Structures are given as structure tokens and as C-alpha cells.
């Protein structure tokens, strides 16, 4: 499963040393935080192109090569794409579900009265179980995530861990700490989404499973007077460039791939390249475009 996040910066994740408990739901799940990850862009469409193509951070906005989900689906790996985002290019897979599709089939309190990113999980376990092939690739593309300026509306009221919050889109007028509180609540709610997805994977019997979470870009919260994202990448502040890549795998997957977290070089800078090639490695696929130096399994 690949979860593509929205506007989450690494600096606000407890997994990356942030002192606040913004990852409360996964803190005991042995997530692996890939160090020093740099986004290729500060807006969704360009970053998505980098995440899904084998050239990673060097991928142009309109790549001339096939995106990973379409490539896998065409080569016999059933691919499920579930999205709440409007910032996507053309994705061609056999199972493509939009927010309206998911809401129409939604059951449970998570869908009412507002729709949040947890709707991406509606019926997912059943859809995976219905796949006849022993392999399956799932993409969950968040729509809310930590996208501003209305951070306060991106999570259910019960998930307001940090308060008071900035409850207006005029964020430059907010108390700086209230703005940070609202943003940190979005990080914690995405952490809940990740934990629930892991729970789905843990429910699969006799399966080697891998989850990769990556944020498309970061977010500025008023540092040096800059807010939101979209600053040209050559002059963008680190808050918009430094993003998390988090991984979780079943014990059987870790054993089969002989994965050792100590193999991740803390001094090495990583781009979005590692997403494509690590997923290729997880499926044990061979291709002329596969680069083992960007496969986190092959670095062991």
C-alpha cells in the first residue's frame, strides 16, 4: 500500500524528532522513518509525477513514461487507486475510485456529517480480499492531509489533541501557536489513517505486506513570514521541501527481504526515487529502469 500524503512536513513528525506527540497512533508499530527526504516540488501535481516515475526527483511535470500504478497494472499486478485529491494527472488502472465513489458506498460514522480522509479505507479490506491474484498494489491519495489554510477542518472534532486552534483561513492573523496546534492536529489525524491502514494489512492472513507513506511536499507556518506552500523550489524554505517517508512491513516481509533498519544511512539525502524502486523491490520485479541503489530493500 502506498499512501500519498498532502502538505505534511517532516519537522512536525514525532518520528523525525519533533517534541510533540504527533504520531500517537503509530508510535508502537515500529514505523521506519526514512532520513533526509527532499521533495522535488512544492505543489502536488509535480511531486506526484516524481513519486510515481522511475526517474524520481528528476521527473518533469509531464513525464513521458508510464506511472508506476499503470505500469504494474498493465504487467499483471492488480492495482487499486483510491483518491480524494483533485491534483492528479492521468492514472490508468483497472480499479480507480474517486471520493464520490467511496462516499456512495460509505458506511459508518467516519463519513458523517463531514467526509474525511478515513473514507479512503471504506471497504478496502474486502476489496483486497476479492482480488484473485496473490499480488495487489493499493494507492490511497489523501485529499485533506495537512493542506492549508483551513487546517482546523481537516480532521474530526474528536481528534483535536492540541488547542486552542486557529479556526479561520486568515492564518496570518492567527496566534502563531494556535496555527501550529491546528496543523499538528492534521499530522496526528493522518497518523491515525496510517495506523488504521496497518490494521487492515495485519488482518490479511499469510501475506507479506508493506506500507509506504510519503508526503507530496511540506508546508510553511509563518516561518520568515511565509505561509502554505508553492514557493518555487529553488528558493523554497526547508519547511516546504523536507518531507516524511514512513514504512511499515509485516514480520514475514521483513524476514523475506532480510531488511535491517540500520542499513538506512542517516547522512544520505533521499529523493522520491526510493518510492518507485522500493515498491519494485518489494514485488521482486526486474526491469531495465529498476535501480537497486534507490531500493531500500536492496541497500541492505
C-alpha positions in Angstrom: 0.0 0.0 0.0 1.3 3.5 -0.9 -0.3 6.4 0.9 0.4 9.7 -0.8 0.0 12.4 1.8 -0.7 16.1 1.5 1.4 19.1 2.8 3.0 17.2 5.7 6.4 18.4 6.6 9.0 16.2 8.3 9.7 18.8 11.0 6.2 18.3 12.5 6.5 14.5 12.9 7.5 12.9 16.2 9.0 10.2 14.0 11.6 12.8 12.9 12.3 14.2 16.4 9.5 16.7 16.8 9.0 17.0 20.6 5.2 16.9 20.4 3.3 13.6 20.2 2.0 14.0 16.7 2.4 10.3 15.9 0.4 8.8 18.8 -1.4 6.0 16.9 1.7 4.5 15.2 4.3 5.1 18.0 4.3 1.4 19.0 4.0 0.0 15.4 7.7 0.1 14.6 7.4 2.5 11.7 10.7 3.3 9.9 11.4 6.9 9.2 13.5 7.2 6.0 16.0 10.0 6.8 16.7 13.2 4.9 13.9 13.1 2.3 13.7 16.0 -0.1 10.6 16.7 -2.3 11.1 17.6 -5.9 8.5 20.3 -5.8 6.3 22.3 -3.6 2.9 21.5 -5.2 1.0 18.3 -5.7 0.9 17.7 -9.5 4.7 18.0 -10.0 5.5 16.0 -6.8 3.1 13.2 -7.8 4.9 12.9 -11.1 8.2 12.4 -9.2 6.8 9.9 -6.8 5.2 7.7 -9.4 8.0 7.6 -12.1 11.3 5.8 -12.1 13.3 9.0 -12.6 12.2 10.2 -9.2 13.1 13.8 -8.4 14.4 14.4 -11.9 11.0 13.7 -13.4 9.5 16.5 -15.4 5.9 17.7 -14.7 4.5 15.9 -17.7 6.6 12.7 -17.7 6.9 10.8 -21.0 7.0 7.5 -19.2 4.3 5.3 -17.6 3.4 5.9 -14.0 4.1 3.1 -11.5 0.4 2.1 -10.8 -0.4 1.9 -14.6 2.9 0.0 -15.2 2.1 -2.6 -12.5 -1.5 -3.0 -13.6 -0.6 -3.5 -17.2 2.0 -6.1 -16.2 -0.4 -8.2 -14.3 -0.4 -6.8 -10.7 -4.0 -5.8 -9.9 -3.9 -2.1 -8.8 -6.4 -0.2 -6.8 -6.3 3.6 -6.8 -8.5 5.4 -4.2 -8.4 9.2 -4.2 -9.8 12.3 -2.6 -7.4 14.6 -4.5 -8.1 16.7 -7.5 -4.4 17.3 -8.1 -3.6 14.2 -10.1 -2.5 13.6 -13.6 -3.9 10.7 -15.7 -3.7 7.4 -14.0 -4.9 4.3 -15.8 -5.6 1.3 -13.6 -8.4 -1.3 -13.5 -9.9 -0.1 -10.2 -10.0 3.7 -9.8 -12.2 5.0 -7.1 -12.9 8.7 -6.5 -14.2 10.4 -3.4 -17.8 10.3 -4.8 -17.4 6.5 -5.4 -16.2 6.0 -1.8 -18.8 8.2 -0.2 -21.6 6.5 -2.1 -20.5 3.1 -0.7 -19.6 4.5 2.7 -20.9 3.0 5.9 -20.0 4.1 9.5 -19.6 7.2 11.5 -16.4 8.3 9.7 -18.5 9.5 6.8 -21.0 11.7 8.6 -21.6 14.6 8.7 -18.3 15.6 7.0 -16.1 13.4 4.8 -12.5 13.0 6.0 -9.5 11.0 4.6 -10.5 7.9 6.5 -13.2 7.3 3.9 -10.3 6.0 1.7 -10.4 2.9 3.9 -14.1 2.2 3.4 -14.4 -1.4 2.1 -10.6 -1.7 1.4 -10.1 -5.0 3.3 -13.0 -6.5 1.3 -11.7 -5.2 -2.0 -8.2 -6.6 -1.3 -9.7 -9.9 -0.3 -11.7 -10.1 -3.5 -8.6 -9.9 -5.7 -7.8 -13.3 -7.1 -4.2 -12.6 -7.9 -1.7 -13.3 -5.0 -0.3 -9.8 -5.5 -2.0 -6.4 -5.2 -0.9 -2.8 -5.2 -3.0 -0.2 -3.5 -2.7 3.6 -3.6 -4.5 5.9 -1.2 -4.2 9.5 -2.2 -5.3 11.9 0.6 -7.4 14.9 -0.2 -7.1 16.8 3.1 -4.0 15.7 4.8 -2.4 18.8 6.2 -3.3 21.2 3.3 -3.9 24.8 4.4 -5.2 27.2 5.1 -8.2 25.5 6.8 -6.2 23.1 8.9 -8.9 23.1 11.6 -11.4 21.5 9.2 -9.2 18.6 8.0 -9.9 16.3 11.0 -13.0 15.4 13.1 -13.5 17.5 16.2 -12.8 14.4 18.4 -9.2 14.5 17.0 -8.3 17.9 18.3 -5.4 16.9 20.5 -3.7 20.3 20.6 -5.7 23.5 21.4 -6.6 26.3 21.0 -6.6 26.2 17.3 -6.6 28.8 14.5 -10.2 28.4 13.2 -10.0 30.8 10.2 -8.5 30.7 6.8 -6.9 34.1 7.5 -3.9 32.3 9.0 -1.6 35.3 9.0 -3.9 36.9 11.6 -3.9 33.9 13.9 -1.9 33.4 17.0 1.2 31.5 15.9 0.8 28.7 18.4 -2.9 28.3 17.6 -1.9 27.8 13.9 0.7 25.3 14.9 -1.8 23.5 17.0 -4.3 23.2 14.2 -1.6 21.9 11.8 -0.2 19.4 14.3 -3.7 18.0 14.7 -3.8 17.2 11.0 -0.5 15.4 11.3 -1.9 13.3 14.2 -5.1 12.5 12.2 -3.0 11.3 9.2 -1.1 9.2 11.7 -4.5 7.7 12.7 -5.2 6.9 9.0 -1.8 5.2 8.7 -2.5 3.1 11.8 -5.9 2.0 10.6 -4.4 1.0 7.2 -1.8 -1.0 9.0 -4.6 -2.7 10.9 -6.2 -3.7 7.5 -2.8 -5.2 6.4 -2.4 -7.1 9.7 -5.8 -8.7 9.1 -4.6 -10.3 5.9 -3.6 -13.9 6.6 -0.4 -15.4 5.3 0.6 -12.2 3.5 3.8 -10.3 3.1 2.7 -6.7 3.4 4.3 -3.3 3.0 3.0 0.2 3.6 4.8 3.3 2.4 3.6 6.8 3.3 5.1 9.8 1.5 4.0 13.4 1.6 4.0 15.3 -1.7 5.6 18.5 -0.2 5.8 20.3 3.1 4.2 23.5 4.5 5.2 26.8 5.9 3.5 28.0 9.0 4.7 31.6 9.1 8.5 31.0 9.4 10.2 34.1 8.0 6.7 35.4 7.1 5.9 32.6 4.6 2.8 30.5 4.7 1.4 27.4 2.9 3.4 26.0 0.0 4.0 26.5 -3.7 7.2 28.6 -3.4 9.4 28.0 -6.4 11.6 25.0 -5.4 14.9 26.8 -6.0 14.1 29.3 -3.3 11.6 27.4 -1.2 12.2 27.1 2.6 13.1 23.8 4.1 9.7 23.5 5.7 8.2 23.1 2.1 10.9 20.7 0.9 11.7 18.3 3.8 9.0 15.6 3.9 8.5 12.3 5.6 8.7 8.8 4.1 7.4 6.3 6.6 7.5 2.5 6.1 5.8 -0.4 7.9 6.1 -4.1 6.9 4.9 -7.3 8.2 7.4 -9.6 10.0 7.2 -12.0 7.1 8.0 -9.2 4.6 11.0 -8.1 6.8 12.2 -11.6 7.0 11.8 -12.4 3.3 13.7 -9.2 2.4 16.2 -9.5 5.2 15.5 -5.9 6.0 17.7 -4.2 8.5 16.7 -0.6 9.5 20.4 0.0 10.3 21.0 -0.1 6.6 19.5 3.3 6.2 22.4 5.8 6.0 21.4 8.7 8.3 23.7 11.1 6.3 22.3 10.2 2.9 19.9 12.5 1.2 16.9 10.7 -0.3 14.5 11.8 -3.0 11.2 10.5 -4.2 13.2 7.9 -6.2 13.1 5.5 -3.3 9.3 5.1 -3.5 9.2 3.7 -7.1 12.2 1.4 -6.7 11.4 0.2 -3.2 8.0 -0.9 -4.3 9.5 -2.6 -7.4 11.9 -4.4 -4.9 9.0 -5.4 -2.7 7.4 -7.2 -5.6 10.8 -8.7 -6.6 10.3 -7.2 -10.1 13.0 -6.8 -12.7 13.1 -4.1 -15.3 15.6 -2.1 -17.3 14.6 1.0 -15.3 14.9 -0.6 -11.9 17.7 1.0 -9.8 18.7 -1.1 -6.8 20.6 1.8 -5.3 17.3 3.5 -4.8 15.5 0.3 -3.4 15.6 0.5 0.4 15.5 -3.3 0.5 18.4 -3.7 -1.9 20.6 -1.3 0.2 20.9 -4.0 2.9 
